[in-house]
Amino acid sequence: MTELVLSEVGAVVAPEREAELVALYRELVAGPLPEGLVRTELLHGPGGRWRVQSLWRDMAALEAVRSAPGRPAAPALFRKVGTEPELAVYVVAVAQTGEFTLQ
């Protein structure tokens, strides 16, 4: 059985760099997305905390991106806005989806 994997890359971003982070993320997801990427989103929380959560088909898909030449995209976004990101990886134990569209 294939196990979905969620990667989470996050950091605190200075308020004056937040618009730049959003623009960089929009630019990133407008281009071709990596093989095996099911879903990705940029999240904003309290205290300037930002996260990129990405759902992957399996660990092999995530590892292929992480081992490809160049830096992985999500950590590079945070470094471009002057902060060092933290990374966490989770295996999805249970998932349920419904219809939802964010405009």
URWO-V679674 format. One record per residue. N is the residue number from 1. PHI is phi as a letter, one per 20 degrees, with the letter a starting at -180 (none if undefined). PSI is psi in radians with two decimals (* if undefined). Layout:
n->[N:N]
phi->[PHI:PHI]
psi->[PSI:PSI]
This chain:
n->[1:2:3:4:5:6:7:8:9:10:11:12:13:14:15:16:17:18:19:20:21:22:23:24:25:26:27:28:29:30:31:32:33:34:35:36:37:38:39:40:41:42:43:44:45:46:47:48:49:50:51:52:53:54:55:56:57:58:59:60:61:62:63:64:65:66:67:68:69:70:71:72:73:74:75:76:77:78:79:80:81:82:83:84:85:86:87:88:89:90:91:92:93:94:95:96:97:98:99:100:101:102:103]
phi->[none:f:d:f:c:d:d:c:d:b:a:e:d:g:g:f:d:f:f:f:g:f:f:f:f:g:f:f:f:f:e:f:e:f:g:n:e:e:a:b:b:d:d:c:c:f:m:m:e:c:b:d:d:c:e:d:g:a:f:f:f:f:f:f:f:f:e:f:g:n:e:g:f:f:f:f:g:f:f:f:d:n:c:e:e:d:c:c:c:c:e:f:e:b:c:b:c:b:e:a:c:e:e]
psi->[2.37:2.33:2.16:2.57:2.36:2.15:2.50:2.10:2.19:2.85:2.89:2.26:2.35:2.44:-0.66:-0.16:-0.05:-0.77:-0.64:-0.74:-0.80:-0.78:-0.75:-0.70:-0.79:-0.72:-0.75:-0.84:-0.18:-0.38:-3.04:2.42:2.67:2.62:2.32:-0.08:2.08:-0.74:2.61:2.58:2.69:2.19:2.49:2.24:-3.04:2.70:0.44:0.28:2.22:2.59:2.54:2.05:2.31:2.28:2.24:2.58:-0.68:3.04:-0.59:-0.69:-0.76:-0.79:-0.60:-0.71:-0.75:-0.48:-0.05:2.73:2.56:3.03:2.54:2.52:-0.85:-0.85:-0.63:-0.63:-0.83:-0.66:-0.59:-0.45:0.33:0.48:2.66:2.08:2.80:2.58:2.39:2.56:2.32:2.47:2.28:2.07:-0.71:2.44:2.51:2.35:2.76:3.10:2.31:2.40:2.21:2.12:*]
